[in-house]
Amino acid sequence: MTAISSPEGAAVRPVAVSHRVVFGIAAPMTLAHLSTPLLGLVDTTVIGQIGDAALIGAVALSAVLFDFLFWGFGFLRMGTAGLTAQALGAGDKLEQRAVFLRALVMAAVLGLALIALHDLIATVAFPFFEASPAVTDAARLYFAIRIWSAPFAFGNYAVLGWLIGMGRTTTGLFLQIGINIINILLCVLFTLGLGWGVAGTAWATLLAETGGVLVGLVVVALHFGGEFGVPRALVFDRAKFIRMAAVNRDIMVRTVALLAAFVFFSREGAKAGDTTLAANAILNNFFLVGGYFLDGIATAAEQLCGRSMGANNRPSFEAAVRYSVFWSLVLAVAMSLLLFAAGGAFIDFMTKSAPVREEARLFLPFAAVTPLAGALAFTFDGVYVGATWNGAMRNLMLVALACFFAVWWLLQSWGNTGLWIALVSFLVARGASQGIAYFRLMPKAFGR
């Protein structure tokens, strides 16, 4: 357990940090995060049973597009978690509620705006991928249906972010698993049972997101005793809204830069043909599983660093970083070893297409090292979000993105091999730059 001290008479609130506390937060959120890429695995596996590489590619492109659109607004989860954790650390119960309501307002406005712009988005996005006509037509159908889930998906970000900030990760786990189980069951029913194809996977996600946010609102309201009880003036306080907007703006730029790398990765795979696109889609799911596994530790860093920052407790903050980095590296090594050992079997399970299986096996070693390459990046994302060092996180992500494109440009003659090397380099650059900057930012944050 971390010792608590009060240097120079500063007001310091106690925050318990230990291996047990880290895992108490990380374990349920690891399971919750793992359930998200499992949706991609299920979608790809279900479509893969049809045996058409074009349909697998359509699901992959659609997933990348929605990753870009929806994860681009993932600041609603991360920003809400950091600000809520700081309010919890400061013991400000009213502000804990106000943060949640501000996040819901942003979620509704941004979700409706995305729906209003969906025709323009489709017109710009699909020609960019330069995929085959069969892939593009199926992906457009998926997009036209799933886009209507935007307000509900963003509302779920707000709910989950608030639960993480409050340290209620077990509740967040049950909500996420509930949403994803419904999604999986409906995906199998609509896609294979009713024969709706890619439209079935889109409808499944739309209905699951809608039900999830309704249940989430009930859970949060019950935590508040059935009512929010926050003055309207506090919810719409100009200074606090500006701070939340600034935090979210920086996280959004960071997230868009992150997704730009993966969108470009998918685009280059699509240009290489349907088989390469499908193989990369399968391997990318492996990376996502590893990443979300590590995200459980990053979530613990978010909550504990944010709470320690709000409590003005530097020893707890430093301990949270040490424990999070240690366990992230341990888990990354384990995940990489698992992918090296069992990746081939996973590929065979996910698709019946022999050419796709052969292509995926060829590039499996690159996918297998991504958890280890990205371990520090995931952990320091959590540290920076909890500390609200969002400007620094944004700038460092842009530097890493420049590294990604530079490596790709130098190795583009290597085809898909060069593309995978660029992705691994991107992950390493993110973690290394954030780790170096941490030692400069942390003393300034506590003024000592």
N, C-alpha and C positions, 0 to 999 in steps of 0.2 A: 504494500500500500504506500502511496506517495505521501511524504510528510507535508504538512501544511505550515506555511510560515507567513508572516506579515512584515515584509521589509519596510523599514522607515515609517512605520505606523500606517501604511496604506490599508484601505478597507479590502480585505481578502476573504471571500466566502469559501468554505471547504468544498472540494470536489474529489470524490474517491476515484482513484484510477489504479487498476491492477490488471493482471492477466485475466482474472475472472470477470471483471467489469467489462473489459474489452470484448471478451467472448460472449458475455451476456447480451451485449448489443449486436455483435457481429453475427452470431449463429442464426438467429431468426431472420435477419436481413440477408444473409447469404442464401438461405433457402428461398426467400422472397425474390431476390435478384435472379437466382438460378431459374426460377419458374418463367421469367420473361423470355430469355433466349430459347427455353424449351418450347415456347410457342412457335418460334421460328423453325425449330427442329421438327415439331409436329406438322406445321404447314408444309414444310419441304418434304417430309416423309410421306404425308398423305398424298400430296400431288405426285411424289415420286412413284407411288404405286401404280399410277396411270401409265408410267413408262415413257412419257413424252418430255424430252429435254427442254423444249420450248416452254412448256408450262412451268417446269422447275425454274427456268430463267425468269419467267414472268413474276412468280412469287418473290424471287430474289430481288428483282428490280423494284417491285412494289415495296418490299420491306426496306430497301435502301432509301427510297423516296420518302416513306413515312418516318424512317429514322431521322432523315434530314429535317422534315417538317415538324415532327413531334418532339424529337430529342432536342431540336433547335430551341424549343420552348421548355426544355428540361430545367431551365433556371427557376421555374416555378417550384420545383421540388427542392433543388439545392439551396436557392436563396431563402425559401421558407424555412428549411431545416436550420441553416446557419443563424438566421435572425431569431427563430424560436428558441434555439439552444442558448443564445446569448441572453434572451429575456428570462429564460429559466435560471441561468446562472446568476443573474442579477436579482432574482426573486420577484420580478414584476409580473404578477398574474394577469393583470388587465392587458398588458402589452402582448402576452402570449396569445390571448384571444384575438386581439386586434390584428396581429400579424396574419393569422389564419384568414380572417375576413378580407383583408386587403388582397391576399393571394387568390381568394375565390373571385373577387371582382376582376382581377387581372385575367384569370383563367376564362371567365365568361366572355369578356371583351375580345380577347385574342382568339378564342375558339370560333366565335361568330365571324370575326374578320377573315379567318382562314377559309371558312366555308364560302364567304362572299367572293373570295379570290380564286376559287378552285378551278374555274375554267382557264383563267390566265396561267395558273401554275401548271396545269396539264399541257397547255400549248407550248410553254417554255421547256418543261422538264423532259418530256418523252423524246423529242428530237435530239436532245443533248446526249442521251444514252447511245444513240445510233445502233439500237438492237434490231433484230430481224422483225419483219412485219408480224409474224405469229406471236413473238414475245411481246411486242408493243401493244397489239390489240388486246391480249389477255390482261396485261398490266393496266391498261386504261380502264377496263371494266372493274378491276379490283379497286382502283383509285376512286372512281366515281361513286362507289358505295361507301368505302371506309372513311372518306373525308368527313362524313357527317358525324363521326365520333369525336371530332376535335374538341368541342367544349367539355365533353365528358372525360376524355383522356387528360386534358389540362386540369380539370377538377380533381381527378385522381392524383395528379402530381402534387397539388396543394394539400390534399388530405395526407398523402404519404410523407411529404416534407414536414408537415406539422407533427405527425406522430414520431418521426425520427428525431426531430428537435426536442421533443418532450421525453425522449428515451423510451417510448412505447413501441419498440420494434416488434415485439411479439404480436401486438394487435395489427401492425402493418403487415406482418407475415401472413396472418390469416386473411386479411383483406386481399392481398395480392394473389395468394393461392386460390382463394374463392373465385376471383375474376378469371384467373388462368385456367382453372378446371372447367368452368363454364365455357370458356373459349375453346378449349380442346374438345370437349364433348360436342359442342355445336359444330365445330370444324369437321369432325368425323361424320356427324349426322348429315350436314348439308352437302359436304363435298363428295363423300363416297356413298352414303345412304340414299340421298336424294339426287345425286348426280349433278350438282350445281357447279362443279369445277372450282375455278378460282373465285367466282362470285360467292360460293359457300364460305370460303375462308374469310372473305371481307365481311359478310353479314355476321359471322360468328364473333368477330372482333368488335364490331359495332354494338351488338347486343350485350356482350360481356362488359364493355367499358361503361355503357349506360347503367346497367345494374350495379356495377361496382361503385360508381360515384354516389348513387343514391344510398347505398348501404354505408359508405364512408361518412356521409353527412350525418346520418343517424348516430354513428359511433361517436363522432366528435361532439355532437349536440348532447349526447348522454354524459360525456365526460364533463361538460359544462353544466350539468344538472338540468338539462332540458331547455336551456336558453343561453344565448351568447352574452347578453348583458353588457355590451360595449357601446358607449355613446357614439352616435354617428360622427360627431366632430372628431373623435379620436381615430376612428377607422379611416376617415378621409383627411387626417391631419397632413397638411401640405409637406412639411419637412420630412415626416416619416415616409410618406408616399414617394417623395423624391429620393430618399435614401434607398428604399426598396427598389425603385426603378433603376437607380444607379448600380446597385448590386446585381440586379437581374440583367441589366444591359451588358455588363462586363462578362457575366457568365454566359449570356447568349452569344456574344462574339466568340468567346472561347469554344462554345459548343458547336457553333456553325463552322469554325475552323477545323475542329475535330471531325465533324461529319463530312466536310469538304474532302478530306483525305479519303474517306471510305466511299464517297460518291464517285470520286475520280478512280479509285481502285476498281469499283464495279463497272464503270464506263469502259475502262481499258480492257477488262475481262470480257465485256459484251462485244467489243470490237474484235476480239480474238476468236469469236464464234460461240455458238450456243453451248457446246461441250465445255469449253473453258469457263464460260460464265456459270454454268451449273456446278462444275467442280469447285470453283472459288466460292460459290454460295454455300456449299456444304462445309468447306473448310472454314469459312467465315463464321459459321454457327459454332464451330469448335472454339474459335477465338472468343466469341461472345460468351460461351459457357464459362471459359476460363476467366474472362474479364468480370463477369457478374459474380463469380465465386470470390474474386478478390474484392469486389465492391462491398461485400459485407464488412470487411476490415476497414475499408474507406469510410463506410457509414459510421462505424464506431469512432473513427478519427473526427468526422464531422461533428458528431454530437458532443464528444468529450472535449475537443479543442474549442468548440463554440461555447460550451458551458464554462470551461476554464477561463476563456476570454471574458465572458460576462461577469465571472466571479473575481476577475483580476488575480488569478492564481497561476503564476508562471510555473512553479514546480509541477502542478498537475498537467499543465499544457505540455511541457517537455516530456513527461512520462507517457502521456497519450501518444505522442509522436514516436517515441522509442518502441513501445509495445506494438504499435500498429505496423511500423516498418519491419520489425522482426517477424511477426506472424504473416505478413504479406509475402515476404521472401520465402518462408517455409512452405506456405501453401502454393506459391507459384512453382517451386521446384516439384512438388508432388503432382501438380496438375500437368506440367510438361512431361513428366515421366509417364503418367497415365496415357497421354495422347500418343506418345511414341510407342507405347506397348499395345494399346487397343484401338488406335485410330483407324487402322484398316478394317477392323470388324465393324466399327461405327459407320464407315463409309458404305460397306456392303449392306448394312441394315437400312440406310437412308435412301438408297436408289437401286433399281434393278438394271439401270443402263450400264452396259459393259464399258463403253467409251468414257462415260463420266467417272466410273469407278477407277479406271486406269489413270485418267488425268488427275483425279483427286489424290491418288496414292503418290503420284510423282511429286506433288507439292506439299504433302503432309508434313515433312520435317519443318518447313517454315511455319506452318500453323501451330505445330507442337511447341515451338520456342516462344510464341507470342505471350503466354502468361508470364514467363520469366522476364522477357524484355519489357513488359508493361507494368511489372509489380510496383516499382517506385512511383510511376506516373499515377496509378490508381490511388495509392495511399496518400500522396501529397495533394491530389485533387481534394480528398476529404479534409486534410489539414487546412488547405487554403480556403475552402468553402466555409468551414467552421470558424476560421479566424476572420472571414470576410476580406481576405487579401485578393479580391477579385480582379483588380486592375493588374496586379503582377501575374496572376494566373492567365489572364487574357494575353498579355504580352509574351509570356513564355510559350504559350500555345502557338502563337503566330510564328515565333522563331522555329519551333519544331516543325510546323507545316512547311516553312521555307526549306528546312532540311529534307523533308519528304520529297518535295518536288525536285530539289537539286539532285538527290540520289537517283530518283526515277529518270531524270533527264540524262544523267551520266550513263545509266544502265539500260536505257530504253531499247537498245539493240538486242538485249537479252530476253525480250518478251516478258512472259509471265514471271519468269525467275527474277528479273530486275524489279518487277512490280512488287513482288513479295519482299525482296530485300529492302526496298524503299519503305514498306510498311513497318518492318521490324526496326529499321533505323529511326523512323518517326517515334515509335514507342520509347526507344532508348533515349532519344533526345529530350522527350518530354520529362521523363523521370529525372535524368541527370541535371537538367537546367533548374527544375523545381527544387531538387535537393540542395543545390549550391545556393540558390536564392534564399532558402529557408534560414540559413545562418545569418543573413543580413536583415531579414524582415522580423524575426522573432524578438531580438532585443528591443527594436524600435517600438514594437507593439505594446510592450509592457513598460517602456520608458526606463529600462534599467538593464 
